[in-house]
Amino acid sequence: MTEITTLTQFLTAANTQFEVYDLGRRVQHIDRVAFAQIEELSAPYPSPIQGHAQFAIVFWDESEQYYVWFLKLPLDERGLLSPAPRTQFIRMVIEALGSSPTQNMTQEQQDKLANHPFAFKPPAEKLACFNALVKKQLGKAASPQYEFAYQYLSGQIDSTRWQDVGLQGIADLCVRANELDHQQQIMRAFDHCAIEVQIALCQQLEHLTLSDKVAEHLSAKLKHAEPEHRLFFLRALASQPSYARQAIAYLAELNELSSEALITIAARNWNALKDDQTRTLYLEALAKQEQDFFNQIFADIVAIPAIRTELLMALRSPDRSPSLSAAIGGLFKVTKA
């Protein structure tokens, strides 16, 4: 019998269907072919965060009973999965469940799989988006909170009842925005709803692909928002790099590229850094921070395959400022040490 070394092999051999979602920087579906390439170590993980891949696997069998694994596995310096931890997890599963991960587990089996070293708990806003995406992709009904969220955002319920709007309902509505034409409700909410609801909407939209119409509306709201709320609107523009670049330039004009803003851009808006001007703006602002902060953030973003080449080229740019040159020098000192 061929040794099982990947999660794809294990779940396929167990006659299950499965889907994979990245839960690191943004909640994103990972195509099964792409995930197989990641597991075969022929492709780097697309959105590494702090040296790890954070993802969820949803799997089910003919009974359509669904199970979820939230996994956090280390990556090597090339962004490839480290095979040993993955193999260790597979062995733990086989030891606890045998070859059938969808069987009804006894308490002893549950205890064996509980709190394993590769588990992680997504924050509430990511979990809500993940649940909504899974239900939509698998053709399941939205949560019971969905209808109330729709009624509230469309103005059918008094705006003072914002505390009754569930985060899961907002996630369900945002995930279904395009095919059910909820864009009007979303844009109306940004004009009339409590800021708490607007923030919750931003926390969902940052994981989804916005239409140009919604992105333009969010860009305008960012410019009129209170300073403490602007970064939520910036995060919501993650799927629209052109609008994100405009927002980053606007924050730079206001001298608001703070450490918090720089972290936000690294975590959600990294695609905007493909642009030469925005990348220079970002790195120059990053160079004004403490050296340890510069080193930490740069190490995090240079691991992202989509912008790695551009960032490495920026290190050698003859046009960089003295402060950026000094920060890069400090980075190399730590690297050599």
Backbone hydrogen bonds, N-H to C=O, Kabsch-Sander energy under -0.5 kcal/mol:
donor,donor_aa,acceptor,acceptor_aa,energy
5,T,3,E,-0.6
10,F,6,T,-2.1
11,L,7,L,-2.7
12,T,8,T,-2.2
13,A,9,Q,-2.6
14,A,10,F,-1.5
15,N,12,T,-1.7
16,T,11,L,-2.1
17,Q,60,W,-2.8
19,E,58,V,-2.4
20,V,30,I,-0.7
21,Y,56,A,-2.4
22,D,28,Q,-3.5
23,L,54,Q,-3.2
24,G,26,R,-0.5
28,Q,22,D,-1.8
28,Q,26,R,-0.8
30,I,20,V,-3.0
31,D,29,H,-0.6
35,F,31,D,-2.6
36,A,32,R,-2.3
37,Q,33,V,-1.9
38,I,34,A,-2.0
39,E,35,F,-2.5
40,E,36,A,-2.0
41,L,38,I,-1.1
42,S,37,Q,-2.3
43,A,37,Q,-0.9
45,Y,79,G,-2.9
49,I,52,H,-2.4
52,H,49,I,-1.1
53,A,73,L,-3.0
54,Q,52,H,-0.5
55,F,53,A,-0.5
55,F,71,L,-2.5
56,A,21,Y,-2.8
57,I,69,W,-2.4
58,V,19,E,-2.7
58,V,56,A,-0.5
59,F,57,I,-0.5
59,F,67,Y,-2.3
60,W,17,Q,-2.2
61,D,65,Q,-0.6
64,E,61,D,-1.9
66,Y,64,E,-0.6
67,Y,59,F,-2.4
69,W,57,I,-2.1
71,L,55,F,-3.1
71,L,69,W,-0.7
72,K,118,F,-2.8
73,L,53,A,-2.3
75,L,51,G,-2.5
76,D,80,L,-2.8
79,G,76,D,-2.0
82,S,74,P,-2.2
86,R,82,S,-1.1
87,T,83,P,-2.6
88,Q,84,A,-2.4
89,F,85,P,-2.2
90,I,86,R,-2.4
91,R,87,T,-2.4
92,M,88,Q,-2.0
93,V,89,F,-2.3
94,I,90,I,-2.7
95,E,91,R,-2.5
96,A,92,M,-1.9
97,L,93,V,-3.4
98,G,93,V,-0.5
98,G,94,I,-2.2
100,S,97,L,-0.9
103,Q,100,S,-1.2
105,M,103,Q,-0.5
110,Q,106,T,-2.4
111,D,107,Q,-2.5
112,K,108,E,-1.6
113,L,109,Q,-1.5
114,A,110,Q,-1.3
116,H,113,L,-0.9
119,A,116,H,-1.8
120,F,70,F,-0.7
127,L,123,P,-2.5
128,A,124,A,-2.3
129,C,125,E,-1.7
130,F,126,K,-2.8
131,N,127,L,-2.7
132,A,128,A,-2.1
133,L,129,C,-2.7
134,V,130,F,-2.6
135,K,131,N,-2.3
136,K,132,A,-2.1
137,Q,133,L,-2.8
138,L,134,V,-2.3
139,G,136,K,-1.2
140,K,135,K,-3.2
146,Y,143,S,-1.7
148,F,144,P,-0.5
149,A,145,Q,-2.1
150,Y,146,Y,-2.3
151,Q,147,E,-2.4
152,Y,148,F,-2.7
153,L,149,A,-2.7
154,S,150,Y,-1.8
155,G,152,Y,-1.5
156,Q,151,Q,-2.4
157,I,151,Q,-0.9
161,R,158,D,-1.9
162,W,159,S,-0.8
164,D,161,R,-1.8
165,V,162,W,-1.5
166,G,164,D,-0.6
170,I,166,G,-1.9
171,A,167,L,-2.3
172,D,168,Q,-2.6
173,L,169,G,-2.1
174,C,170,I,-2.5
175,V,171,A,-2.6
176,R,172,D,-1.3
177,A,174,C,-1.6
180,L,176,R,-1.8
181,D,178,N,-0.7
182,H,177,A,-2.2
183,Q,177,A,-0.7
186,I,182,H,-2.2
187,M,183,Q,-2.7
188,R,184,Q,-2.4
189,A,185,Q,-2.2
190,F,186,I,-1.5
191,D,187,M,-0.6
191,D,188,R,-1.1
192,H,188,R,-1.8
193,C,189,A,-2.4
197,V,194,A,-0.9
198,Q,194,A,-1.9
199,I,195,I,-2.6
200,A,196,E,-1.9
201,L,197,V,-2.3
202,C,198,Q,-2.3
203,Q,199,I,-2.3
204,Q,200,A,-0.9
204,Q,201,L,-0.8
205,L,201,L,-2.9
206,E,202,C,-1.8
207,H,204,Q,-1.6
208,L,205,L,-1.3
210,L,208,L,-0.7
215,A,211,S,-2.5
216,E,212,D,-2.6
217,H,213,K,-1.7
218,L,214,V,-2.5
219,S,215,A,-2.3
220,A,216,E,-1.9
221,K,217,H,-2.0
222,L,218,L,-2.5
223,K,219,S,-1.4
224,H,220,A,-0.8
224,H,221,K,-0.7
225,A,221,K,-0.8
225,A,222,L,-0.7
229,H,226,E,-2.3
230,R,226,E,-0.9
230,R,227,P,-0.7
232,F,229,H,-0.9
233,F,229,H,-1.0
234,L,230,R,-2.0
235,R,231,L,-2.5
236,A,232,F,-1.7
237,L,233,F,-0.6
237,L,234,L,-1.4
238,A,235,R,-1.7
240,Q,237,L,-2.0
243,Y,240,Q,-0.5
244,A,240,Q,-2.4
245,R,241,P,-2.7
246,Q,242,S,-1.6
247,A,243,Y,-2.1
248,I,244,A,-2.7
249,A,245,R,-2.3
250,Y,246,Q,-2.1
251,L,247,A,-2.5
252,A,248,I,-2.1
253,E,249,A,-2.0
254,L,250,Y,-1.5
255,N,252,A,-1.4
256,E,251,L,-3.3
258,S,256,E,-1.9
262,L,258,S,-2.5
263,I,259,S,-2.1
264,T,260,E,-2.2
265,I,261,A,-2.4
266,A,262,L,-2.0
267,A,263,I,-2.3
268,R,264,T,-2.5
269,N,264,T,-0.8
269,N,265,I,-0.5
272,A,269,N,-1.8
273,L,270,W,-1.5
274,K,271,N,-1.4
275,D,272,A,-1.3
279,R,275,D,-2.7
280,T,276,D,-2.3
281,L,277,Q,-2.3
282,Y,278,T,-2.6
283,L,279,R,-2.8
284,E,280,T,-2.5
285,A,281,L,-1.9
286,L,282,Y,-2.6
287,A,283,L,-2.1
288,K,284,E,-0.6
288,K,285,A,-0.9
289,Q,286,L,-1.6
294,F,290,E,-2.4
295,N,291,Q,-2.7
296,Q,292,D,-2.2
297,I,293,F,-2.6
298,F,294,F,-2.6
299,A,295,N,-2.2
300,D,296,Q,-1.5
301,I,297,I,-2.5
302,V,298,F,-2.6
303,A,300,D,-0.6
304,I,301,I,-1.7
307,I,304,I,-1.5
308,R,304,I,-1.1
309,T,305,P,-0.5
311,L,307,I,-2.1
312,L,308,R,-2.3
313,M,309,T,-2.0
314,A,310,E,-1.7
315,L,311,L,-1.1
316,R,312,L,-0.5
316,R,313,M,-1.2
317,S,314,A,-1.1
320,R,317,S,-1.1
325,S,321,S,-2.5
326,A,322,P,-2.3
327,A,323,S,-2.1
328,I,324,L,-2.5
329,G,325,S,-2.2
330,G,326,A,-2.2
331,L,327,A,-1.9
332,F,328,I,-2.4
333,K,329,G,-1.8
334,V,330,G,-1.6
335,T,331,L,-2.2
336,K,332,F,-2.8
337,A,333,K,-1.9
